[in-house]
Amino acid sequence: RSKQWYQRRVRGDIGMLRTFFCGGVAGAASVFGNTPLDVVKTRMQGLDRHLYKNTFHCAQMVLKHDGLKGFYKGTVPRLGRVVFDVAFVFTIYEQTMKVLDYVWKTD
């Protein structure tokens, strides 16, 4: 829906660069939304897993020892990987759909 809304605003195709940018923004949003859960999961799977009773206890310990910043450890490397990954996926998907639309209608 948002793509169709944006296409009406720009009157037509949004272009490959804008698609890449939108994919990057979506990737960044997913990193910031998922990193706290990933930090807890990683700690529960690590060598220190015996320190935690359960997931909630692990999250409490992260907050107690590292503060809110502790939930975002490793964000920068994930941003570097995920932003470009999602941007490329968005762009490749859109270009593939253009080719398929040329061959037959996919609407």
C-alpha positions, 0 to 999 in steps of 0.5 A: 500500500505504501508503495502505491501511495508513493507512486501516486505522489511521484506519478509513476515508477519510484526508481531503483535508487529510491527503492534501494534507499527504502530498503535500507531504511526498512533494514535499519528499522528492523535492526533497531527493533530486533537487536534487543531480542537478539542480544538476549537470545545470544546471551542465552546461547553463549558460554555464560548461559548457565548464569540465566534462569530464563529469558526474562531473567537474562533481560533483567541482568542485561538491564541491571549490568549494562543499562539500556545500552546493553540491549544494543551491543553489536548494533553497528555491525548488524546495521552494516550487514542488514541495511545493505542486505534488505536494500538489495533484496528490495531492489532485486525484487522490484526489478524482477517484478518489472521483468515479469510485468513485461512478460505477463501481467502480475497485478 
